[in-house]
Amino acid sequence: GVERYVVELNNEGTGAEMRFDVFPPTTRLRVPPQFLARGSEYQFAVGAKGTDGNITFVELTFFTAP
C-alpha cells in the first residue's frame, strides 16, 4: 500500500537539504558522493507515503569521514 517513498538528506552543519521521491517498484536510491561533504554530520530520513496520504518516517544520523 505504499504510494511512494520520501527520502530526505540534511547536512546538520550547513543546513543544506535534499529531498527525493522514489516510486515503487524502485527500492534503491544512490546519492552521488559529490553531494556529501567531508567531515559532516547528516540526518537521513526515509518516509513511506501510503495511499491514504499518511507518511511514516524512520530517521538516522551519520557522519562522513574527514
PDBQT receptor file of N, H, CA, C and O in Angstrom, charges set to zero:
ATOM      1  N   GLY A   1       0.776  -1.197   0.000  1.00  0.00    +0.000 N 
ATOM      2  CA  GLY A   1       0.000   0.000   0.000  1.00  0.00    +0.000 C 
ATOM      3  C   GLY A   1       0.824   1.270   0.000  1.00  0.00    +0.000 C 
ATOM      4  O   GLY A   1       0.308   2.326   0.368  1.00  0.00    +0.000 OA
ATOM      5  N   VAL A   2       2.111   1.208  -0.407  1.00  0.00    +0.000 N 
ATOM      6  H   VAL A   2       2.530   0.351  -0.705  1.00  0.00    +0.000 HD
ATOM      7  CA  VAL A   2       2.941   2.418  -0.435  1.00  0.00    +0.000 C 
ATOM      8  C   VAL A   2       2.811   3.091  -1.787  1.00  0.00    +0.000 C 
ATOM      9  O   VAL A   2       3.016   2.467  -2.828  1.00  0.00    +0.000 OA
ATOM     10  N   GLU A   3       2.469   4.369  -1.762  1.00  0.00    +0.000 N 
ATOM     11  H   GLU A   3       2.302   4.876  -0.917  1.00  0.00    +0.000 HD
ATOM     12  CA  GLU A   3       2.343   5.155  -2.987  1.00  0.00    +0.000 C 
ATOM     13  C   GLU A   3       3.711   5.619  -3.474  1.00  0.00    +0.000 C 
ATOM     14  O   GLU A   3       4.003   5.608  -4.670  1.00  0.00    +0.000 OA
ATOM     15  N   ARG A   4       4.547   6.030  -2.509  1.00  0.00    +0.000 N 
ATOM     16  H   ARG A   4       4.310   6.038  -1.538  1.00  0.00    +0.000 HD
ATOM     17  CA  ARG A   4       5.909   6.469  -2.813  1.00  0.00    +0.000 C 
ATOM     18  C   ARG A   4       6.710   6.528  -1.529  1.00  0.00    +0.000 C 
ATOM     19  O   ARG A   4       6.166   6.484  -0.426  1.00  0.00    +0.000 OA
ATOM     20  N   TYR A   5       8.027   6.628  -1.704  1.00  0.00    +0.000 N 
ATOM     21  H   TYR A   5       8.469   6.664  -2.600  1.00  0.00    +0.000 HD
ATOM     22  CA  TYR A   5       8.936   6.830  -0.581  1.00  0.00    +0.000 C 
ATOM     23  C   TYR A   5       9.497   8.241  -0.685  1.00  0.00    +0.000 C 
ATOM     24  O   TYR A   5       9.793   8.720  -1.779  1.00  0.00    +0.000 OA
ATOM     25  N   VAL A   6       9.639   8.892   0.439  1.00  0.00    +0.000 N 
ATOM     26  H   VAL A   6       9.399   8.503   1.328  1.00  0.00    +0.000 HD
ATOM     27  CA  VAL A   6      10.218  10.223   0.500  1.00  0.00    +0.000 C 
ATOM     28  C   VAL A   6      11.548  10.084   1.244  1.00  0.00    +0.000 C 
ATOM     29  O   VAL A   6      11.589   9.638   2.391  1.00  0.00    +0.000 OA
ATOM     30  N   VAL A   7      12.630  10.473   0.571  1.00  0.00    +0.000 N 
ATOM     31  H   VAL A   7      12.596  10.836  -0.360  1.00  0.00    +0.000 HD
ATOM     32  CA  VAL A   7      13.961  10.366   1.159  1.00  0.00    +0.000 C 
ATOM     33  C   VAL A   7      14.494  11.781   1.355  1.00  0.00    +0.000 C 
ATOM     34  O   VAL A   7      14.553  12.568   0.410  1.00  0.00    +0.000 OA
ATOM     35  N   GLU A   8      14.881  12.096   2.590  1.00  0.00    +0.000 N 
ATOM     36  H   GLU A   8      14.833  11.456   3.357  1.00  0.00    +0.000 HD
ATOM     37  CA  GLU A   8      15.427  13.420   2.902  1.00  0.00    +0.000 C 
ATOM     38  C   GLU A   8      16.825  13.268   3.472  1.00  0.00    +0.000 C 
ATOM     39  O   GLU A   8      17.080  12.389   4.295  1.00  0.00    +0.000 OA
ATOM     40  N   LEU A   9      17.727  14.131   3.030  1.00  0.00    +0.000 N 
ATOM     41  H   LEU A   9      17.520  14.845   2.362  1.00  0.00    +0.000 HD
ATOM     42  CA  LEU A   9      19.109  14.128   3.490  1.00  0.00    +0.000 C 
ATOM     43  C   LEU A   9      19.461  15.558   3.874  1.00  0.00    +0.000 C 
ATOM     44  O   LEU A   9      19.414  16.456   3.033  1.00  0.00    +0.000 OA
ATOM     45  N   ASN A  10      19.813  15.774   5.135  1.00  0.00    +0.000 N 
ATOM     46  H   ASN A  10      19.851  15.044   5.818  1.00  0.00    +0.000 HD
ATOM     47  CA  ASN A  10      20.099  17.115   5.646  1.00  0.00    +0.000 C 
ATOM     48  C   ASN A  10      21.499  17.177   6.215  1.00  0.00    +0.000 C 
ATOM     49  O   ASN A  10      21.871  16.350   7.047  1.00  0.00    +0.000 OA
ATOM     50  N   ASN A  11      22.293  18.165   5.767  1.00  0.00    +0.000 N 
ATOM     51  H   ASN A  11      21.991  18.837   5.091  1.00  0.00    +0.000 HD
ATOM     52  CA  ASN A  11      23.607  18.415   6.347  1.00  0.00    +0.000 C 
ATOM     53  C   ASN A  11      23.377  19.284   7.577  1.00  0.00    +0.000 C 
ATOM     54  O   ASN A  11      22.959  20.436   7.462  1.00  0.00    +0.000 OA
ATOM     55  N   GLU A  12      23.651  18.727   8.751  1.00  0.00    +0.000 N 
ATOM     56  H   GLU A  12      23.991  17.791   8.844  1.00  0.00    +0.000 HD
ATOM     57  CA  GLU A  12      23.367  19.431  10.003  1.00  0.00    +0.000 C 
ATOM     58  C   GLU A  12      24.240  20.670  10.196  1.00  0.00    +0.000 C 
ATOM     59  O   GLU A  12      23.827  21.601  10.888  1.00  0.00    +0.000 OA
ATOM     60  N   GLY A  13      25.431  20.706   9.606  1.00  0.00    +0.000 N 
ATOM     61  H   GLY A  13      25.766  19.950   9.044  1.00  0.00    +0.000 HD
ATOM     62  CA  GLY A  13      26.329  21.848   9.771  1.00  0.00    +0.000 C 
ATOM     63  C   GLY A  13      25.995  23.028   8.883  1.00  0.00    +0.000 C 
ATOM     64  O   GLY A  13      26.057  24.178   9.319  1.00  0.00    +0.000 OA
ATOM     65  N   THR A  14      25.640  22.747   7.635  1.00  0.00    +0.000 N 
ATOM     66  H   THR A  14      25.590  21.813   7.281  1.00  0.00    +0.000 HD
ATOM     67  CA  THR A  14      25.401  23.827   6.671  1.00  0.00    +0.000 C 
ATOM     68  C   THR A  14      23.919  24.124   6.471  1.00  0.00    +0.000 C 
ATOM     69  O   THR A  14      23.555  25.186   5.966  1.00  0.00    +0.000 OA
ATOM     70  N   GLY A  15      23.073  23.188   6.864  1.00  0.00    +0.000 N 
ATOM     71  H   GLY A  15      23.368  22.325   7.274  1.00  0.00    +0.000 HD
ATOM     72  CA  GLY A  15      21.640  23.369   6.655  1.00  0.00    +0.000 C 
ATOM     73  C   GLY A  15      21.176  22.963   5.264  1.00  0.00    +0.000 C 
ATOM     74  O   GLY A  15      19.992  23.079   4.949  1.00  0.00    +0.000 OA
ATOM     75  N   ALA A  16      22.106  22.485   4.421  1.00  0.00    +0.000 N 
ATOM     76  H   ALA A  16      23.068  22.391   4.677  1.00  0.00    +0.000 HD
ATOM     77  CA  ALA A  16      21.735  22.052   3.069  1.00  0.00    +0.000 C 
ATOM     78  C   ALA A  16      20.804  20.847   3.151  1.00  0.00    +0.000 C 
ATOM     79  O   ALA A  16      21.013  19.941   3.958  1.00  0.00    +0.000 OA
ATOM     80  N   GLU A  17      19.779  20.846   2.312  1.00  0.00    +0.000 N 
ATOM     81  H   GLU A  17      19.609  21.581   1.656  1.00  0.00    +0.000 HD
ATOM     82  CA  GLU A  17      18.797  19.767   2.321  1.00  0.00    +0.000 C 
ATOM     83  C   GLU A  17      18.583  19.240   0.910  1.00  0.00    +0.000 C 
ATOM     84  O   GLU A  17      18.617  19.993  -0.063  1.00  0.00    +0.000 OA
ATOM     85  N   MET A  18      18.362  17.941   0.817  1.00  0.00    +0.000 N 
ATOM     86  H   MET A  18      18.334  17.329   1.607  1.00  0.00    +0.000 HD
ATOM     87  CA  MET A  18      18.000  17.301  -0.436  1.00  0.00    +0.000 C 
ATOM     88  C   MET A  18      16.790  16.430  -0.167  1.00  0.00    +0.000 C 
ATOM     89  O   MET A  18      16.665  15.825   0.898  1.00  0.00    +0.000 OA
ATOM     90  N   ARG A  19      15.905  16.375  -1.142  1.00  0.00    +0.000 N 
ATOM     91  H   ARG A  19      16.006  16.866  -2.007  1.00  0.00    +0.000 HD
ATOM     92  CA  ARG A  19      14.709  15.540  -0.999  1.00  0.00    +0.000 C 
ATOM     93  C   ARG A  19      14.493  14.799  -2.314  1.00  0.00    +0.000 C 
ATOM     94  O   ARG A  19      14.594  15.374  -3.398  1.00  0.00    +0.000 OA
ATOM     95  N   PHE A  20      14.196  13.528  -2.190  1.00  0.00    +0.000 N 
ATOM     96  H   PHE A  20      14.113  13.061  -1.309  1.00  0.00    +0.000 HD
ATOM     97  CA  PHE A  20      13.976  12.681  -3.347  1.00  0.00    +0.000 C 
ATOM     98  C   PHE A  20      12.644  11.957  -3.176  1.00  0.00    +0.000 C 
ATOM     99  O   PHE A  20      12.312  11.523  -2.073  1.00  0.00    +0.000 OA
ATOM    100  N   ASP A  21      11.890  11.825  -4.246  1.00  0.00    +0.000 N 
ATOM    101  H   ASP A  21      12.159  12.178  -5.142  1.00  0.00    +0.000 HD
ATOM    102  CA  ASP A  21      10.692  10.995  -4.259  1.00  0.00    +0.000 C 
ATOM    103  C   ASP A  21      11.036   9.737  -5.053  1.00  0.00    +0.000 C 
ATOM    104  O   ASP A  21      11.514   9.812  -6.185  1.00  0.00    +0.000 OA
ATOM    105  N   VAL A  22      10.785   8.590  -4.446  1.00  0.00    +0.000 N 
ATOM    106  H   VAL A  22      10.396   8.528  -3.527  1.00  0.00    +0.000 HD
ATOM    107  CA  VAL A  22      11.097   7.302  -5.068  1.00  0.00    +0.000 C 
ATOM    108  C   VAL A  22       9.791   6.524  -5.176  1.00  0.00    +0.000 C 
ATOM    109  O   VAL A  22       9.085   6.335  -4.185  1.00  0.00    +0.000 OA
ATOM    110  N   PHE A  23       9.482   6.082  -6.375  1.00  0.00    +0.000 N 
ATOM    111  H   PHE A  23      10.056   6.235  -7.179  1.00  0.00    +0.000 HD
ATOM    112  CA  PHE A  23       8.211   5.402  -6.615  1.00  0.00    +0.000 C 
ATOM    113  C   PHE A  23       8.420   3.904  -6.810  1.00  0.00    +0.000 C 
ATOM    114  O   PHE A  23       9.326   3.483  -7.529  1.00  0.00    +0.000 OA
ATOM    115  N   PRO A  24       7.561   3.090  -6.152  1.00  0.00    +0.000 N 
ATOM    116  CA  PRO A  24       7.635   1.638  -6.348  1.00  0.00    +0.000 C 
ATOM    117  C   PRO A  24       7.462   1.317  -7.833  1.00  0.00    +0.000 C 
ATOM    118  O   PRO A  24       6.710   1.999  -8.529  1.00  0.00    +0.000 OA
ATOM    119  N   PRO A  25       8.149   0.291  -8.318  1.00  0.00    +0.000 N 
ATOM    120  CA  PRO A  25       8.808  -0.777  -7.578  1.00  0.00    +0.000 C 
ATOM    121  C   PRO A  25      10.265  -0.492  -7.232  1.00  0.00    +0.000 C 
ATOM    122  O   PRO A  25      10.957  -1.393  -6.760  1.00  0.00    +0.000 OA
ATOM    123  N   THR A  26      10.761   0.740  -7.450  1.00  0.00    +0.000 N 
ATOM    124  H   THR A  26      10.199   1.472  -7.833  1.00  0.00    +0.000 HD
ATOM    125  CA  THR A  26      12.143   1.070  -7.111  1.00  0.00    +0.000 C 
ATOM    126  C   THR A  26      12.361   0.901  -5.618  1.00  0.00    +0.000 C 
ATOM    127  O   THR A  26      11.546   1.344  -4.808  1.00  0.00    +0.000 OA
ATOM    128  N   THR A  27      13.466   0.258  -5.256  1.00  0.00    +0.000 N 
ATOM    129  H   THR A  27      14.128  -0.102  -5.914  1.00  0.00    +0.000 HD
ATOM    130  CA  THR A  27      13.772   0.017  -3.844  1.00  0.00    +0.000 C 
ATOM    131  C   THR A  27      15.148   0.550  -3.449  1.00  0.00    +0.000 C 
ATOM    132  O   THR A  27      15.585   0.352  -2.315  1.00  0.00    +0.000 OA
ATOM    133  N   ARG A  28      15.836   1.226  -4.375  1.00  0.00    +0.000 N 
ATOM    134  H   ARG A  28      15.482   1.387  -5.296  1.00  0.00    +0.000 HD
ATOM    135  CA  ARG A  28      17.177   1.749  -4.078  1.00  0.00    +0.000 C 
ATOM    136  C   ARG A  28      17.302   3.190  -4.556  1.00  0.00    +0.000 C 
ATOM    137  O   ARG A  28      16.642   3.612  -5.504  1.00  0.00    +0.000 OA
ATOM    138  N   LEU A  29      18.166   3.928  -3.873  1.00  0.00    +0.000 N 
ATOM    139  H   LEU A  29      18.703   3.585  -3.102  1.00  0.00    +0.000 HD
ATOM    140  CA  LEU A  29      18.482   5.291  -4.275  1.00  0.00    +0.000 C 
ATOM    141  C   LEU A  29      19.964   5.500  -4.016  1.00  0.00    +0.000 C 
ATOM    142  O   LEU A  29      20.427   5.328  -2.889  1.00  0.00    +0.000 OA
ATOM    143  N   ARG A  30      20.703   5.865  -5.036  1.00  0.00    +0.000 N 
ATOM    144  H   ARG A  30      20.327   6.004  -5.952  1.00  0.00    +0.000 HD
ATOM    145  CA  ARG A  30      22.131   6.123  -4.888  1.00  0.00    +0.000 C 
ATOM    146  C   ARG A  30      22.340   7.626  -4.832  1.00  0.00    +0.000 C 
ATOM    147  O   ARG A  30      21.963   8.349  -5.755  1.00  0.00    +0.000 OA
ATOM    148  N   VAL A  31      22.942   8.093  -3.744  1.00  0.00    +0.000 N 
ATOM    149  H   VAL A  31      23.248   7.506  -2.995  1.00  0.00    +0.000 HD
ATOM    150  CA  VAL A  31      23.278   9.511  -3.607  1.00  0.00    +0.000 C 
ATOM    151  C   VAL A  31      24.714   9.663  -4.098  1.00  0.00    +0.000 C 
ATOM    152  O   VAL A  31      25.621   9.061  -3.524  1.00  0.00    +0.000 OA
ATOM    153  N   PRO A  32      24.941  10.453  -5.144  1.00  0.00    +0.000 N 
ATOM    154  CA  PRO A  32      26.302  10.630  -5.666  1.00  0.00    +0.000 C 
ATOM    155  C   PRO A  32      27.238  11.174  -4.585  1.00  0.00    +0.000 C 
ATOM    156  O   PRO A  32      26.857  12.065  -3.826  1.00  0.00    +0.000 OA
ATOM    157  N   PRO A  33      28.466  10.639  -4.514  1.00  0.00    +0.000 N 
ATOM    158  CA  PRO A  33      29.401  11.056  -3.458  1.00  0.00    +0.000 C 
ATOM    159  C   PRO A  33      29.660  12.559  -3.421  1.00  0.00    +0.000 C 
ATOM    160  O   PRO A  33      29.913  13.110  -2.350  1.00  0.00    +0.000 OA
ATOM    161  N   GLN A  34      29.601  13.232  -4.571  1.00  0.00    +0.000 N 
ATOM    162  H   GLN A  34      29.395  12.784  -5.441  1.00  0.00    +0.000 HD
ATOM    163  CA  GLN A  34      29.864  14.677  -4.592  1.00  0.00    +0.000 C 
ATOM    164  C   GLN A  34      28.785  15.471  -3.870  1.00  0.00    +0.000 C 
ATOM    165  O   GLN A  34      28.975  16.656  -3.597  1.00  0.00    +0.000 OA
ATOM    166  N   PHE A  35      27.654  14.842  -3.553  1.00  0.00    +0.000 N 
ATOM    167  H   PHE A  35      27.499  13.879  -3.774  1.00  0.00    +0.000 HD
ATOM    168  CA  PHE A  35      26.596  15.510  -2.790  1.00  0.00    +0.000 C 
ATOM    169  C   PHE A  35      26.898  15.517  -1.294  1.00  0.00    +0.000 C 
ATOM    170  O   PHE A  35      26.235  16.224  -0.535  1.00  0.00    +0.000 OA
ATOM    171  N   LEU A  36      27.892  14.735  -0.861  1.00  0.00    +0.000 N 
ATOM    172  H   LEU A  36      28.430  14.161  -1.478  1.00  0.00    +0.000 HD
ATOM    173  CA  LEU A  36      28.210  14.628   0.570  1.00  0.00    +0.000 C 
ATOM    174  C   LEU A  36      29.519  15.345   0.870  1.00  0.00    +0.000 C 
ATOM    175  O   LEU A  36      30.531  15.099   0.214  1.00  0.00    +0.000 OA
ATOM    176  N   ALA A  37      29.499  16.236   1.862  1.00  0.00    +0.000 N 
ATOM    177  H   ALA A  37      28.677  16.436   2.395  1.00  0.00    +0.000 HD
ATOM    178  CA  ALA A  37      30.689  16.993   2.249  1.00  0.00    +0.000 C 
ATOM    179  C   ALA A  37      31.506  16.184   3.263  1.00  0.00    +0.000 C 
ATOM    180  O   ALA A  37      30.943  15.537   4.146  1.00  0.00    +0.000 OA
ATOM    181  N   ARG A  38      32.807  16.225   3.132  1.00  0.00    +0.000 N 
ATOM    182  H   ARG A  38      33.264  16.750   2.415  1.00  0.00    +0.000 HD
ATOM    183  CA  ARG A  38      33.698  15.526   4.067  1.00  0.00    +0.000 C 
ATOM    184  C   ARG A  38      33.574  16.119   5.459  1.00  0.00    +0.000 C 
ATOM    185  O   ARG A  38      33.383  17.324   5.621  1.00  0.00    +0.000 OA
ATOM    186  N   GLY A  39      33.685  15.252   6.466  1.00  0.00    +0.000 N 
ATOM    187  H   GLY A  39      33.840  14.273   6.334  1.00  0.00    +0.000 HD
ATOM    188  CA  GLY A  39      33.675  15.694   7.856  1.00  0.00    +0.000 C 
ATOM    189  C   GLY A  39      32.375  16.330   8.291  1.00  0.00    +0.000 C 
ATOM    190  O   GLY A  39      32.375  17.246   9.114  1.00  0.00    +0.000 OA
ATOM    191  N   SER A  40      31.257  15.852   7.745  1.00  0.00    +0.000 N 
ATOM    192  H   SER A  40      31.257  15.108   7.077  1.00  0.00    +0.000 HD
ATOM    193  CA  SER A  40      29.963  16.456   8.063  1.00  0.00    +0.000 C 
ATOM    194  C   SER A  40      29.029  15.466   8.744  1.00  0.00    +0.000 C 
ATOM    195  O   SER A  40      29.162  14.250   8.600  1.00  0.00    +0.000 OA
ATOM    196  N   GLU A  41      28.089  16.018   9.482  1.00  0.00    +0.000 N 
ATOM    197  H   GLU A  41      27.981  17.006   9.599  1.00  0.00    +0.000 HD
ATOM    198  CA  GLU A  41      27.034  15.235  10.127  1.00  0.00    +0.000 C 
ATOM    199  C   GLU A  41      25.767  15.373   9.287  1.00  0.00    +0.000 C 
ATOM    200  O   GLU A  41      25.387  16.474   8.889  1.00  0.00    +0.000 OA
ATOM    201  N   TYR A  42      25.126  14.244   9.026  1.00  0.00    +0.000 N 
ATOM    202  H   TYR A  42      25.435  13.350   9.349  1.00  0.00    +0.000 HD
ATOM    203  CA  TYR A  42      23.897  14.235   8.235  1.00  0.00    +0.000 C 
ATOM    204  C   TYR A  42      22.770  13.568   8.986  1.00  0.00    +0.000 C 
ATOM    205  O   TYR A  42      22.979  12.643   9.772  1.00  0.00    +0.000 OA
ATOM    206  N   GLN A  43      21.584  14.050   8.732  1.00  0.00    +0.000 N 
ATOM    207  H   GLN A  43      21.415  14.801   8.094  1.00  0.00    +0.000 HD
ATOM    208  CA  GLN A  43      20.379  13.359   9.185  1.00  0.00    +0.000 C 
ATOM    209  C   GLN A  43      19.728  12.806   7.924  1.00  0.00    +0.000 C 
ATOM    210  O   GLN A  43      19.517  13.524   6.946  1.00  0.00    +0.000 OA
ATOM    211  N   PHE A  44      19.418  11.520   7.967  1.00  0.00    +0.000 N 
ATOM    212  H   PHE A  44      19.590  10.936   8.761  1.00  0.00    +0.000 HD
ATOM    213  CA  PHE A  44      18.862  10.800   6.832  1.00  0.00    +0.000 C 
ATOM    214  C   PHE A  44      17.503  10.266   7.241  1.00  0.00    +0.000 C 
ATOM    215  O   PHE A  44      17.381   9.626   8.286  1.00  0.00    +0.000 OA
ATOM    216  N   ALA A  45      16.487  10.516   6.442  1.00  0.00    +0.000 N 
ATOM    217  H   ALA A  45      16.586  11.036   5.593  1.00  0.00    +0.000 HD
ATOM    218  CA  ALA A  45      15.136  10.051   6.772  1.00  0.00    +0.000 C 
ATOM    219  C   ALA A  45      14.502   9.413   5.544  1.00  0.00    +0.000 C 
ATOM    220  O   ALA A  45      14.642   9.904   4.424  1.00  0.00    +0.000 OA
ATOM    221  N   VAL A  46      13.802   8.308   5.781  1.00  0.00    +0.000 N 
ATOM    222  H   VAL A  46      13.689   7.909   6.690  1.00  0.00    +0.000 HD
ATOM    223  CA  VAL A  46      13.039   7.650   4.723  1.00  0.00    +0.000 C 
ATOM    224  C   VAL A  46      11.597   7.567   5.198  1.00  0.00    +0.000 C 
ATOM    225  O   VAL A  46      11.312   7.043   6.274  1.00  0.00    +0.000 OA
ATOM    226  N   GLY A  47      10.707   8.084   4.390  1.00  0.00    +0.000 N 
ATOM    227  H   GLY A  47      10.939   8.510   3.516  1.00  0.00    +0.000 HD
ATOM    228  CA  GLY A  47       9.291   8.038   4.719  1.00  0.00    +0.000 C 
ATOM    229  C   GLY A  47       8.520   7.213   3.707  1.00  0.00    +0.000 C 
ATOM    230  O   GLY A  47       8.794   7.278   2.508  1.00  0.00    +0.000 OA
ATOM    231  N   ALA A  48       7.568   6.447   4.177  1.00  0.00    +0.000 N 
ATOM    232  H   ALA A  48       7.346   6.394   5.151  1.00  0.00    +0.000 HD
ATOM    233  CA  ALA A  48       6.685   5.686   3.295  1.00  0.00    +0.000 C 
ATOM    234  C   ALA A  48       5.334   6.386   3.286  1.00  0.00    +0.000 C 
ATOM    235  O   ALA A  48       4.681   6.509   4.322  1.00  0.00    +0.000 OA
ATOM    236  N   LYS A  49       4.922   6.843   2.109  1.00  0.00    +0.000 N 
ATOM    237  H   LYS A  49       5.452   6.743   1.267  1.00  0.00    +0.000 HD
ATOM    238  CA  LYS A  49       3.637   7.525   1.994  1.00  0.00    +0.000 C 
ATOM    239  C   LYS A  49       2.595   6.528   1.484  1.00  0.00    +0.000 C 
ATOM    240  O   LYS A  49       2.718   5.982   0.388  1.00  0.00    +0.000 OA
ATOM    241  N   GLY A  50       1.583   6.310   2.294  1.00  0.00    +0.000 N 
ATOM    242  H   GLY A  50       1.483   6.754   3.184  1.00  0.00    +0.000 HD
ATOM    243  CA  GLY A  50       0.522   5.384   1.935  1.00  0.00    +0.000 C 
ATOM    244  C   GLY A  50      -0.489   6.015   1.010  1.00  0.00    +0.000 C 
ATOM    245  O   GLY A  50      -0.486   7.229   0.805  1.00  0.00    +0.000 OA
ATOM    246  N   THR A  51      -1.343   5.202   0.460  1.00  0.00    +0.000 N 
ATOM    247  H   THR A  51      -1.345   4.216   0.627  1.00  0.00    +0.000 HD
ATOM    248  CA  THR A  51      -2.380   5.696  -0.440  1.00  0.00    +0.000 C 
ATOM    249  C   THR A  51      -3.385   6.588   0.278  1.00  0.00    +0.000 C 
ATOM    250  O   THR A  51      -4.132   7.325  -0.365  1.00  0.00    +0.000 OA
ATOM    251  N   ASP A  52      -3.407   6.523   1.629  1.00  0.00    +0.000 N 
ATOM    252  H   ASP A  52      -2.801   5.924   2.151  1.00  0.00    +0.000 HD
ATOM    253  CA  ASP A  52      -4.299   7.386   2.413  1.00  0.00    +0.000 C 
ATOM    254  C   ASP A  52      -3.683   8.756   2.690  1.00  0.00    +0.000 C 
ATOM    255  O   ASP A  52      -4.325   9.610   3.301  1.00  0.00    +0.000 OA
ATOM    256  N   GLY A  53      -2.416   8.976   2.236  1.00  0.00    +0.000 N 
ATOM    257  H   GLY A  53      -1.895   8.282   1.740  1.00  0.00    +0.000 HD
ATOM    258  CA  GLY A  53      -1.753  10.267   2.412  1.00  0.00    +0.000 C 
ATOM    259  C   GLY A  53      -0.865  10.364   3.639  1.00  0.00    +0.000 C 
ATOM    260  O   GLY A  53      -0.089  11.313   3.750  1.00  0.00    +0.000 OA
ATOM    261  N   ASN A  54      -0.950   9.418   4.564  1.00  0.00    +0.000 N 
ATOM    262  H   ASN A  54      -1.580   8.647   4.474  1.00  0.00    +0.000 HD
ATOM    263  CA  ASN A  54      -0.100   9.432   5.760  1.00  0.00    +0.000 C 
ATOM    264  C   ASN A  54       1.324   9.033   5.407  1.00  0.00    +0.000 C 
ATOM    265  O   ASN A  54       1.545   8.155   4.572  1.00  0.00    +0.000 OA
ATOM    266  N   ILE A  55       2.295   9.689   6.053  1.00  0.00    +0.000 N 
ATOM    267  H   ILE A  55       2.115  10.402   6.731  1.00  0.00    +0.000 HD
ATOM    268  CA  ILE A  55       3.706   9.362   5.852  1.00  0.00    +0.000 C 
ATOM    269  C   ILE A  55       4.299   8.960   7.202  1.00  0.00    +0.000 C 
ATOM    270  O   ILE A  55       4.122   9.652   8.204  1.00  0.00    +0.000 OA
ATOM    271  N   THR A  56       4.999   7.841   7.210  1.00  0.00    +0.000 N 
ATOM    272  H   THR A  56       5.143   7.278   6.396  1.00  0.00    +0.000 HD
ATOM    273  CA  THR A  56       5.715   7.377   8.389  1.00  0.00    +0.000 C 
ATOM    274  C   THR A  56       7.200   7.436   8.078  1.00  0.00    +0.000 C 
ATOM    275  O   THR A  56       7.653   6.847   7.097  1.00  0.00    +0.000 OA
ATOM    276  N   PHE A  57       7.978   8.156   8.923  1.00  0.00    +0.000 N 
ATOM    277  H   PHE A  57       7.610   8.634   9.721  1.00  0.00    +0.000 HD
ATOM    278  CA  PHE A  57       9.407   8.333   8.700  1.00  0.00    +0.000 C 
ATOM    279  C   PHE A  57      10.235   7.508   9.683  1.00  0.00    +0.000 C 
ATOM    280  O   PHE A  57       9.841   7.281  10.827  1.00  0.00    +0.000 OA
ATOM    281  N   VAL A  58      11.392   7.071   9.195  1.00  0.00    +0.000 N 
ATOM    282  H   VAL A  58      11.712   7.256   8.266  1.00  0.00    +0.000 HD
ATOM    283  CA  VAL A  58      12.439   6.477  10.018  1.00  0.00    +0.000 C 
ATOM    284  C   VAL A  58      13.664   7.348   9.793  1.00  0.00    +0.000 C 
ATOM    285  O   VAL A  58      14.021   7.634   8.650  1.00  0.00    +0.000 OA
ATOM    286  N   GLU A  59      14.318   7.778  10.887  1.00  0.00    +0.000 N 
ATOM    287  H   GLU A  59      14.028   7.546  11.815  1.00  0.00    +0.000 HD
ATOM    288  CA  GLU A  59      15.455   8.685  10.766  1.00  0.00    +0.000 C 
ATOM    289  C   GLU A  59      16.703   8.100  11.412  1.00  0.00    +0.000 C 
ATOM    290  O   GLU A  59      16.626   7.322  12.363  1.00  0.00    +0.000 OA
ATOM    291  N   LEU A  60      17.858   8.493  10.871  1.00  0.00    +0.000 N 
ATOM    292  H   LEU A  60      17.920   9.125  10.098  1.00  0.00    +0.000 HD
ATOM    293  CA  LEU A  60      19.129   8.150  11.493  1.00  0.00    +0.000 C 
ATOM    294  C   LEU A  60      20.124   9.248  11.194  1.00  0.00    +0.000 C 
ATOM    295  O   LEU A  60      19.928  10.058  10.288  1.00  0.00    +0.000 OA
ATOM    296  N   THR A  61      21.184   9.265  11.960  1.00  0.00    +0.000 N 
ATOM    297  H   THR A  61      21.343   8.608  12.696  1.00  0.00    +0.000 HD
ATOM    298  CA  THR A  61      22.258  10.255  11.796  1.00  0.00    +0.000 C 
ATOM    299  C   THR A  61      23.523   9.511  11.420  1.00  0.00    +0.000 C 
ATOM    300  O   THR A  61      23.788   8.427  11.940  1.00  0.00    +0.000 OA
ATOM    301  N   PHE A  62      24.313  10.095  10.509  1.00  0.00    +0.000 N 
ATOM    302  H   PHE A  62      24.097  10.975  10.087  1.00  0.00    +0.000 HD
ATOM    303  CA  PHE A  62      25.611   9.513  10.172  1.00  0.00    +0.000 C 
ATOM    304  C   PHE A  62      26.609  10.638   9.915  1.00  0.00    +0.000 C 
ATOM    305  O   PHE A  62      26.235  11.791   9.699  1.00  0.00    +0.000 OA
ATOM    306  N   PHE A  63      27.882  10.271   9.943  1.00  0.00    +0.000 N 
ATOM    307  H   PHE A  63      28.186   9.335  10.119  1.00  0.00    +0.000 HD
ATOM    308  CA  PHE A  63      28.974  11.217   9.743  1.00  0.00    +0.000 C 
ATOM    309  C   PHE A  63      29.812  10.760   8.557  1.00  0.00    +0.000 C 
ATOM    310  O   PHE A  63      30.016   9.562   8.362  1.00  0.00    +0.000 OA
ATOM    311  N   THR A  64      30.299  11.715   7.763  1.00  0.00    +0.000 N 
ATOM    312  H   THR A  64      30.134  12.688   7.921  1.00  0.00    +0.000 HD
ATOM    313  CA  THR A  64      31.224  11.386   6.682  1.00  0.00    +0.000 C 
ATOM    314  C   THR A  64      32.647  11.542   7.199  1.00  0.00    +0.000 C 
ATOM    315  O   THR A  64      32.898  12.306   8.131  1.00  0.00    +0.000 OA
ATOM    316  N   ALA A  65      33.570  10.815   6.592  1.00  0.00    +0.000 N 
ATOM    317  H   ALA A  65      33.366  10.194   5.835  1.00  0.00    +0.000 HD
ATOM    318  CA  ALA A  65      34.980  10.846   7.012  1.00  0.00    +0.000 C 
ATOM    319  C   ALA A  65      35.586  12.211   6.712  1.00  0.00    +0.000 C 
ATOM    320  O   ALA A  65      35.228  12.847   5.721  1.00  0.00    +0.000 OA
ATOM    321  N   PRO A  66      36.506  12.663   7.569  1.00  0.00    +0.000 N 
ATOM    322  CA  PRO A  66      37.165  13.966   7.315  1.00  0.00    +0.000 C 
ATOM    323  C   PRO A  66      38.083  13.924   6.107  1.00  0.00    +0.000 C 
ATOM    324  O   PRO A  66      38.703  14.931   5.768  1.00  0.00    +0.000 OA
TER     325      PRO A  66
